[in-house]
Amino acid sequence: MLKPATVRLPEAFLKEISSFVKDMRLDKSAYLREILQKGFEEDRQVRLLAKYQTGDLSVEEACRLLDLNTWDFLLLLKKRNITLNVNLEDWLNSVEL
C-alpha cells in the first residue's frame, strides 16, 4: 500500500525533474518512488559499510543488514575497494570453530 509523504525540494531541482520526466514520458510519482528507493538503498549500503570499516559491525552483522551472503559481501568490499576488517584474533577464533 502506498502512503503519501511530503518532501520540500528546491524549485530548480523540481523543474529539472519535471522536464526530464516529461521528455522521457514517465509517470512523475512512479519515477520519484523509483529513484528514492535506489538512492535509499545506495545510501544505506554506504553507511553500513562505513560502520563495518570502523569496526562497529562484524562481517556477519553487515551481511545480515545488507541481506548478502558472505561471498557477495566480499565481492562488494572488493568492488568498493574496502579492505576486510579482520585481525589475527578473528582468524584464530574462526579456526577454533
C-alpha positions in Angstrom: 0.0 0.0 0.0 1.4 3.4 -1.0 1.2 6.2 1.5 1.8 9.9 0.7 4.9 11.7 2.0 5.7 15.3 1.7 9.2 16.5 0.6 10.3 20.0 0.0 12.6 20.4 -3.0 14.4 23.4 -4.4 12.4 24.8 -7.3 15.1 24.5 -9.8 15.6 20.8 -9.0 11.9 20.1 -9.2 11.7 21.9 -12.6 14.6 19.7 -13.8 12.9 16.5 -12.6 9.6 17.6 -14.2 11.3 18.4 -17.5 13.2 15.1 -17.5 10.1 13.1 -16.7 8.1 14.8 -19.4 10.9 14.2 -22.0 11.2 10.6 -21.1 7.4 10.2 -20.9 7.5 8.8 -17.4 4.9 8.9 -14.6 6.4 11.5 -12.2 5.2 9.8 -9.0 6.4 6.4 -10.1 9.8 7.9 -11.2 10.3 9.7 -7.8 9.4 6.5 -5.9 12.0 4.6 -8.1 14.8 7.0 -7.6 14.0 7.4 -3.9 14.3 3.7 -3.5 17.5 3.5 -5.4 19.0 6.4 -3.5 18.0 4.9 -0.2 19.5 1.5 -1.0 22.8 3.1 -2.1 22.9 5.4 1.0 22.1 2.6 3.3 24.8 0.4 1.8 27.4 3.2 2.1 26.5 3.9 5.7 26.5 0.2 6.8 29.9 -0.3 5.0 31.2 2.7 6.9 30.1 1.1 10.2 31.8 -2.1 9.1 35.1 -0.2 8.3 35.1 1.4 11.8 34.5 -1.9 13.5 31.0 -1.1 14.6 29.7 -4.1 12.6 31.1 -7.5 12.1 31.1 -9.3 8.8 28.2 -11.4 10.0 26.2 -8.3 11.1 27.0 -6.4 7.9 25.9 -9.4 5.8 22.6 -9.7 7.7 21.8 -6.0 7.5 22.7 -5.8 3.8 20.9 -9.1 3.1 24.0 -10.6 1.5 25.8 -13.9 1.8 29.5 -13.8 2.8 30.7 -14.2 -0.7 28.6 -11.4 -2.1 29.7 -9.2 0.8 33.3 -9.9 0.0 32.7 -9.0 -3.7 31.0 -5.8 -2.6 34.1 -4.9 -0.5 36.3 -5.6 -3.5 34.1 -3.5 -5.8 34.3 -0.6 -3.4 38.0 -1.1 -2.7 37.4 -1.7 1.0 39.7 -4.0 2.9 38.5 -6.9 5.0 38.2 -5.7 8.6 39.7 -8.7 10.5 42.6 -9.2 12.8 44.7 -12.2 13.9 42.4 -12.8 16.8 39.4 -13.1 14.4 41.3 -15.7 12.4 42.3 -17.7 15.4 38.8 -17.7 16.8 37.4 -18.9 13.4 39.9 -21.8 13.5 38.6 -22.9 16.9 35.1 -23.2 15.4 
